[in-house]
Amino acid sequence: MKIESSTIEEQTKRVIQNLKSVLQEAGLNLNSVIKSNVFLSDMELFSGMNAVYAECFGEHRPARSTVAVKGLPYNALVEIECIAEFN
């Protein structure tokens, strides 16, 4: 449980890689995501996070909420949770 990167772009990539791994264990992928919630330590980080998020999700655009929070575990810059559906 260690944050190894310091930029919002690197942390967002890592979070989405982790989500992909969890989804794959369930036989799903990012296209299975129907809703995500993004938590940022600062809304000033939105554009960097959004660029990586859009790149990773491609044409698939699940519903999304993004909010700023006072703090995240391990002083992370971003945390993402998602809801996915089995087809």
Buried (B, 14 or more C-beta within 10 A) or exposed (E): EEBEEEEBBBBBBBBBEEBBEEBEEEEBEBBBBEEBBBBBBEEEBBEBBBEBBEEBBEEEEBEBEBEEEEEBEEEBBBBBEBEBEEE
